[in-house]
Amino acid sequence: MHGRASIQSKRELYSRDLARRHTPPHNPQMPARSLNVPPLPSIIPARGNVGTRTLARAAMRLFGWRFEGTLPALPKFVLIVAPHTSNWDFVIGIMVMFALGIRGTFLGKHTLFWWPLGIVMRWLGGLPVIRSSSQNQVEQTIHHLRSRARVVLALSPEGTRTKLPAWRTGFYYLAKGAGVPNVPVALDFLAKTIRILPPFTPTDDIAADLASLQANFTAEMAYHSEQY
């Protein structure tokens, strides 16, 4: 009898040990990051609907992105988006535009607006410009900003994905010429955060202004940090 009890006891110990080994460790799921979508002021031009905003926000959650900061309640401003080192910047930018529900405008070389691609480019907010000279491009854009009651222009201060020794200054002169502020927006791929910073009104000291604006961005934020 004693022998049978001993065997039964060993079987129970073995069964408990086997169950312990096959029980997955307790690993509570971390809470999802808040998307933190800033409200869109009514004075800013809007686009899309509940469906497009929902889809874009779902995509941002899927890829782990979030917002930080708020949009200014202004009818006109120039978004300067940086760092710009990859084609993914454009993809993220379009996703952000629909997630916010903002009707943004961006500059594109006029040769990109051929049919039928031009239909899509214009629908997304593309503005064709003839790049015969940088001065001509700035004048075209200033006219576009001045001739509309409400407009949000988004552009890259670098103007290219390749590494440059310094930012191009077209964005500065067109904001100053049109009398609108710049709103810096950082694409932080390291933190997966769209960082919207306070509006900046250009002064007559371009060197100091550029230094102040560039301080909002670092190479570590870029998709390709070596290119910034």
URHU-V742698 format. One record per residue. N is the residue number from 1. RES is the residue in three letters. PHI is phi as a letter, one per 20 degrees, with the letter a starting at -180 (* if undefined). PSI is psi in whole degrees, -180 to 180 (NA if undefined). Layout:
n=N res=RES phi=PHI psi=PSI
n=N res=RES phi=PHI psi=PSI
This chain:
n=1 res=MET phi=* psi=-42
n=2 res=HIS phi=f psi=-37
n=3 res=GLY phi=f psi=-42
n=4 res=ARG phi=f psi=-39
n=5 res=ALA phi=f psi=-38
n=6 res=SER phi=f psi=-42
n=7 res=ILE phi=f psi=-43
n=8 res=GLN phi=f psi=-40
n=9 res=SER phi=f psi=-41
n=10 res=LYS phi=f psi=-40
n=11 res=ARG phi=f psi=-42
n=12 res=GLU phi=f psi=-42
n=13 res=LEU phi=f psi=-41
n=14 res=TYR phi=f psi=-42
n=15 res=SER phi=f psi=-42
n=16 res=ARG phi=f psi=-39
n=17 res=ASP phi=f psi=-39
n=18 res=LEU phi=f psi=-42
n=19 res=ALA phi=f psi=-39
n=20 res=ARG phi=f psi=-40
n=21 res=ARG phi=f psi=-32
n=22 res=HIS phi=e psi=-1
n=23 res=THR phi=e psi=122
n=24 res=PRO phi=f psi=143
n=25 res=PRO phi=f psi=152
n=26 res=HIS phi=f psi=116
n=27 res=ASN phi=c psi=80
n=28 res=PRO phi=g psi=138
n=29 res=GLN phi=f psi=134
n=30 res=MET phi=f psi=143
n=31 res=PRO phi=f psi=143
n=32 res=ALA phi=f psi=145
n=33 res=ARG phi=f psi=140
n=34 res=SER phi=f psi=133
n=35 res=LEU phi=f psi=-32
n=36 res=ASN phi=l psi=48
n=37 res=VAL phi=f psi=122
n=38 res=PRO phi=f psi=148
n=39 res=PRO phi=f psi=149
n=40 res=LEU phi=e psi=112
n=41 res=PRO phi=g psi=143
n=42 res=SER phi=f psi=-21
n=43 res=ILE phi=f psi=-16
n=44 res=ILE phi=e psi=136
n=45 res=PRO phi=f psi=134
n=46 res=ALA phi=d psi=161
n=47 res=ARG phi=b psi=166
n=48 res=GLY phi=n psi=-169
n=49 res=ASN phi=b psi=-172
n=50 res=VAL phi=g psi=-39
n=51 res=GLY phi=f psi=-49
n=52 res=THR phi=f psi=-37
n=53 res=ARG phi=f psi=-42
n=54 res=THR phi=f psi=-45
n=55 res=LEU phi=f psi=-44
n=56 res=ALA phi=f psi=-40
n=57 res=ARG phi=f psi=-34
n=58 res=ALA phi=f psi=-39
n=59 res=ALA phi=f psi=-40
n=60 res=MET phi=f psi=-41
n=61 res=ARG phi=f psi=-41
n=62 res=LEU phi=f psi=-40
n=63 res=PHE phi=e psi=2
n=64 res=GLY phi=n psi=17
n=65 res=TRP phi=e psi=158
n=66 res=ARG phi=b psi=168
n=67 res=PHE phi=d psi=156
n=68 res=GLU phi=b psi=128
n=69 res=GLY phi=o psi=179
n=70 res=THR phi=c psi=158
n=71 res=LEU phi=e psi=141
n=72 res=PRO phi=f psi=146
n=73 res=ALA phi=e psi=72
n=74 res=LEU phi=c psi=145
n=75 res=PRO phi=f psi=-23
n=76 res=LYS phi=b psi=135
n=77 res=PHE phi=a psi=165
n=78 res=VAL phi=d psi=117
n=79 res=LEU phi=e psi=122
n=80 res=ILE phi=d psi=113
n=81 res=VAL phi=d psi=125
n=82 res=ALA phi=b psi=165
n=83 res=PRO phi=f psi=152
n=84 res=HIS phi=d psi=102
n=85 res=THR phi=c psi=0
n=86 res=SER phi=b psi=157
n=87 res=ASN phi=f psi=-21
n=88 res=TRP phi=f psi=-25
n=89 res=ASP phi=g psi=-41
n=90 res=PHE phi=f psi=-42
n=91 res=VAL phi=f psi=-47
n=92 res=ILE phi=f psi=-40
n=93 res=GLY phi=f psi=-43
n=94 res=ILE phi=f psi=-41
n=95 res=MET phi=f psi=-42
n=96 res=VAL phi=f psi=-42
n=97 res=MET phi=g psi=-46
n=98 res=PHE phi=f psi=-33
n=99 res=ALA phi=f psi=-38
n=100 res=LEU phi=f psi=-27
n=101 res=GLY phi=m psi=27
n=102 res=ILE phi=e psi=141
n=103 res=ARG phi=e psi=97
n=104 res=GLY phi=e psi=159
n=105 res=THR phi=c psi=141
n=106 res=PHE phi=c psi=156
n=107 res=LEU phi=e psi=141
n=108 res=GLY phi=b psi=144
n=109 res=LYS phi=g psi=135
n=110 res=HIS phi=g psi=-26
n=111 res=THR phi=f psi=-14
n=112 res=LEU phi=e psi=-9
n=113 res=PHE phi=e psi=37
n=114 res=TRP phi=f psi=155
n=115 res=TRP phi=f psi=137
n=116 res=PRO phi=e psi=-2
n=117 res=LEU phi=g psi=-33
n=118 res=GLY phi=g psi=-32
n=119 res=ILE phi=f psi=-45
n=120 res=VAL phi=f psi=-43
n=121 res=MET phi=f psi=-45
n=122 res=ARG phi=f psi=-38
n=123 res=TRP phi=f psi=-36
n=124 res=LEU phi=f psi=-15
n=125 res=GLY phi=o psi=10
n=126 res=GLY phi=f psi=139
n=127 res=LEU phi=d psi=111
n=128 res=PRO phi=f psi=135
n=129 res=VAL phi=c psi=146
n=130 res=ILE phi=e psi=115
n=131 res=ARG phi=e psi=50
n=132 res=SER phi=f psi=-29
n=133 res=SER phi=b psi=152
n=134 res=SER phi=f psi=-35
n=135 res=GLN phi=f psi=-41
n=136 res=ASN phi=f psi=-39
n=137 res=GLN phi=f psi=-43
n=138 res=VAL phi=f psi=-43
n=139 res=GLU phi=f psi=-41
n=140 res=GLN phi=f psi=-44
n=141 res=THR phi=f psi=-39
n=142 res=ILE phi=f psi=-43
n=143 res=HIS phi=f psi=-42
n=144 res=HIS phi=f psi=-44
n=145 res=LEU phi=f psi=-41
n=146 res=ARG phi=f psi=-30
n=147 res=SER phi=e psi=0
n=148 res=ARG phi=c psi=144
n=149 res=ALA phi=f psi=-34
n=150 res=ARG phi=c psi=128
n=151 res=VAL phi=a psi=140
n=152 res=VAL phi=c psi=116
n=153 res=LEU phi=d psi=126
n=154 res=ALA phi=d psi=131
n=155 res=LEU phi=b psi=165
n=156 res=SER phi=e psi=128
n=157 res=PRO phi=f psi=-23
n=158 res=GLU phi=f psi=-35
n=159 res=GLY phi=m psi=3
n=160 res=THR phi=a psi=160
n=161 res=ARG phi=e psi=-15
n=162 res=THR phi=e psi=157
n=163 res=LYS phi=f psi=132
n=164 res=LEU phi=c psi=151
n=165 res=PRO phi=f psi=-24
n=166 res=ALA phi=b psi=160
n=167 res=TRP phi=f psi=151
n=168 res=ARG phi=f psi=154
n=169 res=THR phi=d psi=7
n=170 res=GLY phi=g psi=-43
n=171 res=PHE phi=f psi=-36
n=172 res=TYR phi=f psi=-47
n=173 res=TYR phi=f psi=-33
n=174 res=LEU phi=f psi=-35
n=175 res=ALA phi=f psi=-43
n=176 res=LYS phi=f psi=-41
n=177 res=GLY phi=f psi=-33
n=178 res=ALA phi=e psi=-8
n=179 res=GLY phi=m psi=36
n=180 res=VAL phi=c psi=157
n=181 res=PRO phi=e psi=162
n=182 res=ASN phi=e psi=140
n=183 res=VAL phi=d psi=106
n=184 res=PRO phi=f psi=137
n=185 res=VAL phi=c psi=119
n=186 res=ALA phi=e psi=128
n=187 res=LEU phi=e psi=94
n=188 res=ASP phi=e psi=94
n=189 res=PHE phi=f psi=-27
n=190 res=LEU phi=f psi=-47
n=191 res=ALA phi=e psi=-3
n=192 res=LYS phi=l psi=53
n=193 res=THR phi=c psi=133
n=194 res=ILE phi=e psi=108
n=195 res=ARG phi=d psi=109
n=196 res=ILE phi=e psi=120
n=197 res=LEU phi=d psi=165
n=198 res=PRO phi=f psi=154
n=199 res=PRO phi=f psi=147
n=200 res=PHE phi=c psi=121
n=201 res=THR phi=e psi=121
n=202 res=PRO phi=f psi=144
n=203 res=THR phi=d psi=-164
n=204 res=ASP phi=e psi=-3
n=205 res=ASP phi=d psi=87
n=206 res=ILE phi=f psi=-37
n=207 res=ALA phi=f psi=-46
n=208 res=ALA phi=f psi=-39
n=209 res=ASP phi=f psi=-45
n=210 res=LEU phi=f psi=-41
n=211 res=ALA phi=f psi=-41
n=212 res=SER phi=f psi=-42
n=213 res=LEU phi=f psi=-44
n=214 res=GLN phi=f psi=-23
n=215 res=ALA phi=f psi=-15
n=216 res=ASN phi=e psi=-8
n=217 res=PHE phi=c psi=146
n=218 res=THR phi=c psi=160
n=219 res=ALA phi=f psi=-31
n=220 res=GLU phi=f psi=-23
n=221 res=MET phi=f psi=-27
n=222 res=ALA phi=f psi=154
n=223 res=TYR phi=f psi=-43
n=224 res=HIS phi=d psi=93
n=225 res=SER phi=f psi=-28
n=226 res=GLU phi=f psi=-12
n=227 res=GLN phi=e psi=2
n=228 res=TYR phi=d psi=NA
